[in-house]
Amino acid sequence: MTQQPFESLQDRLIREAMERGEFDDLPGAGRPLDLSDAGDPDWWVKRKLREAGDTSALAPAEIQLRRQRAQLLAELPGHPSDAAADAAVAAFNALVKAQRLRPATPGLPPLPVATIGADEARAARRRPR
């Protein structure tokens, strides 16, 4: 009587998938793995961040608000009317005020974000695009 070697469920599923050709034509097939950062315990997080591309959503809320403020001021001249520009400024100012009520991010100094005043909004709106 010959004894069959034990095959785990995972091994069987992988073997069957290989036989069906499900691993053919994968991206990077035939190229060696990049293991240059294998000694770093956080290698997988760093690799995911590189793959993700835009990581601006990972920034603290205050930094995101500062970016939004600069972007809104740059876009104000393109708003179709003063009422639309005022509404956008009011919405941004509400976000800033709500952020001030939240606890600070641990380990970071407080990063105050200024609201956009009416004079600053008008000046930005008059700037040529």
TAMODA-V689397 format. One record per backbone hydrogen bond with DSSP energy under -0.5 kcal/mol. CO is the residue of the C=O (numbers start at 1). NH is the residue of the N-H. Records with the same first field share a line. If there is no record, write none. Layout:
BEGIN
CO->NH, NH
END
This chain:
BEGIN
8->12
9->13
10->14
11->15
12->16
13->17
14->18
15->19
16->20
17->21, 22
18->21
21->24
23->26
26->29
28->31
33->35
35->38
37->40
40->43
42->46
43->47
44->48
45->49
46->50
47->51
48->52
49->53
52->54
53->55
55->58
56->59
60->63, 64
61->65
62->66
63->67
64->68
65->69
66->70
67->71
68->72
69->73
70->74
71->75
72->76
75->78
76->79
81->85
82->86
83->87
84->88
85->89
86->90
87->91
88->92
89->93
90->94
91->95
92->96
93->97
94->98
95->99
96->100
97->101
98->101, 102
99->102
105->108
110->112
115->117
117->121
118->122
119->123
120->124
121->125
122->126
123->127
END
